Amino acid sequence: MRIDYEYLCRITANLSGIPVRVYRAEERIAFHSLVTLPRDPMLLCRDQLWSIREHVGYCLTEHFYYYGILTSGEIRFIVGPTRELPASDQELREFAFRMGLNKDDGEEFCRSVKAIVPMPVDSLLLMLCSIHYMISGEKLELRDLTITTDEQNTLRSIRASRSIRRDDRPQPPVLPHNSYSQEQAILQIVRKGDTTALHHWLDRAPAIRSGILAPEHLRQMKNIFIVTATLCSRAAIRGGLDLEEAFSLSDSYIQSCERLDTAKKITNLQYHMVLEFTERVERLHLGEHPGKLAAAVANYVQHHLSEQISAEALAQSLFMGRSYLSTKFHSETGVKLNDFILQQKTEEAKRLLRYTDRSAAAIGEYLAFSSPAHFTRVFKKYVGLTPNEYREKNA
């Protein structure tokens, strides 16, 4: 039977509200989306998708968007991006920036991605299973995609060894917990937003013996991850991070962890999570004990980095006059409001210069500087180097 892939592509996109494309080998033969995308965001993770060997699978991107993929011979059926929790406007703007879009296309891209229907990853996989059945006749269930034979064989061996163990056989001693002091050290680092201290702690981190939270190793690690995410979000809130932002970040990391299948992946994700919470708080801090006003201003600036931030708009968002805000902020922090805004934009520029290949001019435009010369002048004022000199030094 001849499969009409263009029809399947269109029907699936219309039904789900998520962009769908079909590839034969390296050639895209069908694409359909209810929203207009100036550039296909799937291109950012194409290599990752192409490396998936299962008939039905998915990949997760750095902003917690995921793509489902169905592979049947030379055919690849790809659905996405979507995610379970809505992205913030600032996350969407950075997404567009990483796509290499200009300002007008970037704004359209943000509106379009925001309109894509959110869908739990399990629902996305089940949808692909139904399409896989139509194409190949093979029936797959969700358990076929998440429960592996190797892991089950390991668990059977563990259960078998336990069942033959004599009740009166000497048991290994229970090691005392040593996690509390280490946990408090990490949470203090997150609350203070001290990334330097975090790296220093990790270089000398002792082996941590936690309580037994599950009978199986992988579940134990995931449970510890959930506890860590919860504690880090609370510590970050105490450090000044916006409550909804902290909870949303924690939820996204927990959902990502639940999809992992190896201890190594969980460990790396946990490190990345603690670092991100710490970095977000670090970007908010002004001095050792920032007041409520300083934290509110810092949160506003972090959520509007790619916009022109005026003192008037900032004051309006905080329900106070511009002059009063500027005076009180300077009194509380010792930093002029305009200087703080430009310093924060400069810090973001440093991050983008280190971790992306976008040009200095593109970064300056993304951060809403009026011209490349203005961006270079401000950057050199706060860093002592031009953007290009900074990139060469930190390459």
N, C-alpha and C positions, 0 to 999 in steps of 0.2 A: 504494500500500500504506500502510495506517495504521500509524504507529509507536507502539508502547506505551512511552512514555518512562519511566513509573513502573517498568516491568519492567526496562528497560535500566539505570536508575538503581540499582535494588536489586541486580541481578546484578553490576554493576561494583563497587559498594561491598563486596559480600560476597566477590568474587574478589580484590580488591586490598587490602582492609583499610583503605581511605582513604575519608573522607566524600565523597559525591557529591550534587550538587544540579542540578536542571534548571529553567531559567527560560524562560518564553515572554514576550518583551519584558521588562517590569519585574516580572512576576508569577512567583513561585516555584511550580512545579506539581508538583515531586517532590523529596524529600530522603531520603537513607538513609545511616546510619552505624552501624558496629559498636560505636562508643563513644558515651557520652552527653555531649553538649556543651551546657552551660547557655546558651551564646550562640554563634551561628555566627561563627567567626573570620574567615571570608571577607568579612564586612561591613567590616573594616578596610581592605581593598584593592579594594573593589567598583569604584570609579571607574577604578582602574588596569586591572582586568580588562575592563571595558566598553570601554576605549579600544583594545584589541587588535583589529586589523582582519583578521588572517589567519584562515583556516578553523580551523587548529589552532595554538595558541600557548601561552605560559605567562608568568607574572610571578613575580618574586622579591621577597620582603619583607625588611625590615631585619634580621630574625633568621635569615635564610637558609632560611626556609620558602618553598616555591613551590606555585603552583596552576596546573594545566593547564586550558585552556579550548578547547572546540570550539564553533564558531558555524555555524549552518545556518539562514539566513533569520532568523526571529524567535527561534529556539531557541538557548539557550546551555547547554552541558553542562559543568559545572565540577567538577573533581576536586582535592581538597586540603583542608587543608595537609599536605605531607609534606616531608621533607628527607633528604639522604644521610647526614649525621652526626647522632647524637643531640644534643638540646639539654641543657644543664645545668639543674639544678633552679632555680637563680636566674634563668636566661633564661626558663624556663617561668612562674615567678612574675611576672616583669615583663610577659610576654605577657598573663597573666590580668589584671594591673593595668590594662594599656592597653585591655583589653576592657571595663573598667568594672565588673568583677564584685566582689561582696562576698566576705568571707573564705571562707565555706562553699562558695559556687559556684566561687570561684577555686581552691580545693583540688581540687574535682571536675574542673574544667577541666584543671588540670595533670596529674592522673592520666590523664585521657582522651587528651590530646594526646600524652603520653608513650607511650601504647599504640598510637597510629597507626603502621601499618607503614611503615618507611622505604623509599623507592624512588628510584633514580637518575632524573634528569629525562628522560633519553633513553627509559627504559622507560615513563615516564608519557606521553610524547608518542606513542610507538608504540601504546600502549593506546588513546589518543584517535584515532589514525589508523584503527584497526580499527573503532571505533564510528562514525567519520565515513563509512567505507565502507558500513557497514550502513544508515546513514541516507540517504546521498546517492548511493552507488554510485561515488564518486570514490576512486581509489586514490592514497594519498600515502605516500611513503617518508620516512625521517628526513632524507635529503639534501634533500628538497623544503622542509623546514622550516628548515634551517640553511645551505644554499648558495643565494645569491641571484644572479639574472641580472646585476644591475648590477655586483656585485663580480667576477663571473667575466669580464664584458666588459672591465673594467678590467685584470684580470690578463692576459687575452689580448693587450690592447694593449701591455702592458709586455713580454710575451714576444716579440711581433712586432717591437717596436723594438729589442730586444736581438739578435734573429736577423739583422737587416740591418746591425748595427753592424760595421764593419771591425775586425779584430783589431789592426791597427796604428794605429787611430785614437787620438789622445791621450786618456788617461783623466784624470778629475778627481783632484786630489791627495787622499790619505787624510788627514783631519784627525786630529791627535793626540788621544788620550783625555784628558778632563779630569774623568772621573767619580769617580776614586778618592777625592780629597780631599772632594768633596761627599758622596759615599756615607758616608765616615767621620763627617762632621759630622752627618748625619741619624741614623746609628746611635747616636752618642753621645747625641743628644737623646732617642731612644727609650729607651736604657738608663737614662738619668737620669729619664725621665718628665717632661721639661720642656716642657709644652705652650706656655708663653709663648715659649721660645726657638724652638720649631717655627714658630709664627706669624710671629715676627720673621724667621726664615730664609726662609720662603716669600715674604714681602714683598720680599725682596732676592735671591731665588734666581737664579743665573746660568743661562744656557743650558748644558745638560749634553750632552756628546758621548760617548755610550757606544760600545762596540765593536759590530761588526755581528754580530747573533745570528740573523738570518734574512734571506732575500732579499726578503721582502714586508713592507710597513710595519706592517700590523696584527699579523702574527705577531711582528715585532720588538718591538712594544709589549707583547704578551702575555708574551713571553719575559723581557723586562725586569721586568715585573710579578711573575713567578714568582720571579725572583732577589731582588727587593725584599722579597717576602713571606717568603722563606726567611731573609734576613738580618735583617729586623725581628723575626721570631719568636725568633731566636737572641739578638739584642740585648735583647729584652724578658725572656727567660729569665735572662740575666745581670743584668738589673735587678731580678729577684726574682719575675717572673710564673711561676705554676705551669706546669710543663713541658707537661702534657696540654692545659691551657687554651690555651697559646701555639700548639701544633701544630694543635689543632682550629680555632682562629681562622684560622691561615694556610691550612689546607686549604679552609675554607669560602670565603675570599676568592679563592683560586686557581680553585676551581670556578665561582664567580660570574664571574670575569674571562673564562674560556673561553667563556662564553655571550654575551659582548658583541660588537657588530658595528661599533662606531665608535671612533675614537681619542679623541673627547671623553668618551665613557662610561668608557673605560679610565682616562683621566687622572683623572677625578673619583673613580672607585672607588679608585685608588691613593692619592690624597690622604686619602680617608676611612679607608683601611686604616692608613696610617702614623699618622694622628691617633688612631685607636682604640687601637692598640698603645701609643702614648705616654700616652694618658689612663689606660689600665689600669695601667701601671707607676706613673704619678703617684699613683694612689690607694693604692698600696702603700707609698710611700716615707715614711720617717721620718728626716729628716736626709740628709746627703750620702752616707753609706755605711751603709745599713741592714744589720744582721746577719741571720743565718739565722733567729733566733727572731722578729725583727720582721717579716721577710718572710712567715714561716709564719703568724703571727697576722694580718697584713694580708690574706693570701690567704683565710684562714678567714672573716674578717669580710666580705670582698667576696662570698663565695659564700653568705652567710647574712644579707644585709642586711634581707630582709623577714621575718626571724624574731626572736624575743626571744633575744639572745645573752647567755648567762651565762658568767661566768669559769670556773665548774665544767665546763660542756660544752666550752668552748674548751680548758681544761687537759686534759680527758680525751682530746680528739681529738689532742693533742700528747704524750700519755703522760707527763704530769708533774702534780705537785700544784698546786692552785689558788694557794696562798700563794707557792710557789716561782715559778710563772709570773708572778704579779703583780709580785713583787719584781724578778725578773730582767728583765722587760720594761721596768719603770720605770728600772732601772739602765742598760739598753742604749739606751733612747730618750729618757729624760728626761720621758716622758709617762706619766701613770697609765693603766692598762689600760682602765678604764671611760670615762675621757675620750676615749681613742682610738676606742673603739667608737661613742660618741655623735657624735664629730667626723665619722666616716665616714658614719654615717647622715645627718648634717646635710648633708654634701657631696652625697650622693645625692638628698636632698630638694631641694637647690638646683637640681640638674640637671632633676629632674622638674617643678619649678615653672617653669623656663625653657622646657622643650620639650614639656610636655603641658598639656592644659586641665583636668586633674583638680583637684578642690578640695583645699585645704590639709588638710581633715579626712580626705579619702580617702588622701592621700599619707601622713599621719601613721599612719593605720590600716595601710596597706600596709607601712610600715617598722616595724610592731609596737610603736608607742608605746602606752602604756596608755590614753591619752585625748587628745582634741584640745588640752586645756589643757597636758598634759605635753609634747606635741610643740611647741607654741608656746613654752613656757618654755625647753626645751632649744635650740630653733632660735635664739631671741633671745640666749641665753647665748653661743653661738659665732659668730653672724653680726652681732648688734647690731640686728637688725630682726626684726619678726614675719614669718611666712611670706607673708602677704598684702602687707605693705610691700615685701618683697624682690621679689615678683612684679611689683608695680606699677613698681618702680624698674628692673627688667630686662625689661620688656615690649618 
